[in-house]
Amino acid sequence: MKSRPIPREAESLRLDAALQLLRHSGLAPPCRREADGARWLQEVIDGLCAISSSDPLTGLVNRRPCELALAREIGRVSRTGEPALMLMIDIDHFKQINDTHGHAAGDLVLVATAQALQACIRPMDTLARFGGDEFALILPNCSPASGHAIAERARQKVRQCRVALSPGRRIGVTISVGGAFAGQRGDGTAQSWIERADRQLYRAKSEGRNRSCLEPV
């Protein structure tokens, strides 16, 4: 069955909706000019891609680009043999923070945690908001000898935070961290890497939270 062409009015409505979304996100391109229409349209497309791949609250990449980065890193590890570490990070008692102080306070805690973690990473690393109060950190070329020190540095950085909820009102935040190295135990998929790091995260939480647990190598 031959598809019908999209009416010009519908195309215009879609473009208007896209531009409204970009303006709301602060990513709208300058006013369109006929002379550089193709470049302007490309800026619109680039802006929409940026919105779809980033978390609007923390500014980190979201789960989808993180999973793509994981797949790329597994390929790199298989080619070069260099080690790579993935950390899964969860904010301790986050539901209690929301229930006690409200969701606006929870948002402040998420932003503060993201900023603290960003202060610990290298330009080559990938930090993502994986979902809810969970973050993922991919560390290429990270040896088992240094992996635990890196995880502990991230944990301590967040632990030092005092999140301002209002004038004179601050709360502390802690995280639990689980880690696994790429290529261990014969797995070769992003999903299996995530699951192994998650198991270590659950171990950290079951052992009392506010600690890091890495898979033995």
N, C-alpha and C positions, 0 to 999 in steps of 0.2 A: 504494500500500500504506500503510495507516494505521499510524503509529508507535505503539509501546507506551509507556505512561507509565512514567517512571523510578520504581522502587520506593522507598519512603520510606527503607529501609535504605541503599540506594545513595546517595541524596541526603545522608544523615547522614554516610556514609563520606567523600564528597567534601568536605563542609564541614569535617570533622575534619582531613582532609589539608591543606586550605587554611589552617586555623587553625594547624596545626603548622608550615607553611611561614612564616606570618607571625610566629609566635613566634620561630622560628629567625633571622629577619631583624630582630627587634626592632620589628616593625610591628603586632603583634597589638592589636586594640582592647580596651577594658575588658570585663569580664564582661557578658554579654548580659542585658538587662532586658526584660521583656515590654512595658513601657510605651513603650519607644523601639526596638522591634525593627527597624523600617525604617531608622532612622538607623544602628543597629549594623551591619546588613547592608551599608549603603552604605559604612561605614568598612572593612568586610572587602573589598569590591570595589575601593575606592580603594587599599587596601594591596596587593592583588594586581596592580593596574595599575602601581603604583610599582615593584614587584619586576620585572615583565616588561619595563619600559622602562629599567631602570638596570643598570649593571655592578656586580656585588657586590664586586669587588676594589677598584676605584678610586672608586666612588660616582658616577661620571659617567653620563650617559645613554648608551645603547648605540646600535647602528647604526640600528635602526628609527625611533625618534624623531628621530634626526639626519637621516635621509632625508626625513621629513615636514617638518622645519624647512627643509631645502633647497628643497623644493617650494614651501613658503609664501614663502620669500625670493625665489625666482624670480618668483612672482606679484607680490610687492611691487615688485620692480625694474621689471617690465614696466609696472606702473601708475604709478609715481612717477618712474622714470628715475634714481633714486638708485643709486650704485654699491654693490656688495657683493663681498666677497672670501671665498674658501674656501681654507683651508690644509690640506693633507694632511701629516701629521707621522709620521715613522718613527724609532724608536730605532736608532741605529747599532750594528751587530754584536750584536744582541740574542741571537741563537742562541749566539754565543760566550760571552756572559755566562751563559746557562743551562748550557752544556756545561762551563764552567770552575768556576762557583760554585754551581750547582744551581738548581732551579726556584724554591725559596724566595727565593733572591737575586733571581731574575728578577722575582718578584712585588714585592719591595721596590723594585726599579728602576721598575717600572710605576707604583706608587703615588707615588713621589717625582717622577716625570716629570709625572704628572697634577697633583700639587700645585703644581709649578713653573709649569705652563701656566695653571692656574687663577689664579695670582697676576698674570697678564698680561692678563686679559680684563675686559671691561666687563659690567655686568649684562645688557645686551641681546644679548651674544654667546652662541653655543652651542658648548660643548666636549664632544666625545663620544669614548669609546673605540670606534673603528670596527671593531676586530677585531685579535686578537693583540697586536702591539706598535705598532699604527698608531692614531693619533688624528686626528680631524677637528675643525677650528675654523671656524665660520661667523661672519663679521664684517659685520653690516649697516652701511650708510652708511659704507663705508670706501673712500676715494678711492685711485686708483692712485698718487698722490703720497705717500701715507702707508703704503701696503701693504707695501713692502719694509722700512721701519723697524719695523713691527709684527712681521713675520716674524723679523727679526733680533733684536728684543727677546725674543721667545719662545725663540729658539735660544740666546741668551746666558744667559737665566735658567736653562735646563736645564743648560747647560755649567758653570754655577757650582755645581751640586749635587755634593755628596760623599755618596753613599749609604752609610749605616752597615749593614754586613752582620753585624757582631758587634763587641764592644768592641775598639777599636783597629784595626779593619779596615774601610776605606772604599774605594769605587771611584768614578771619575768616569763621567759619562754625557754623550753628545752625541746630537743629533738632526739629521736631514735634513728640510728643509721644501720643499714645492712648493705653489705657489699659482696660482689663476686667478680672474678676475673674472666675475661673472654677466653674461649678456647679450652677451658678446663672441663674434664669429665666427658670429652668427646662430643659436646653439643656444638651446633653451628648455626643457630637461629637466634634472632633478636628475642623472640618470645621465651625461649629456654633461658637466656641470659637474665631477662627480667624476673622470671620465676625463681631462679636461684638467688638473686639479690633480695627478692621479696622474702624468701625463707629466712635469710639472715636478719632481715628487718623484724620479722615476727619473733625471732629468737631474742633480739635486743629488747623488744617490748615485753616479752614474757619473763625476761630476767630482771625487769624492774624499770625499764625505760631510761632515758637520758644516758645512753651508752651506744657504742658502735660495735657491731659484730661482723667480721669478715669471714667468708668461706675459707677453710684451710686449703693450702696449695701444696 
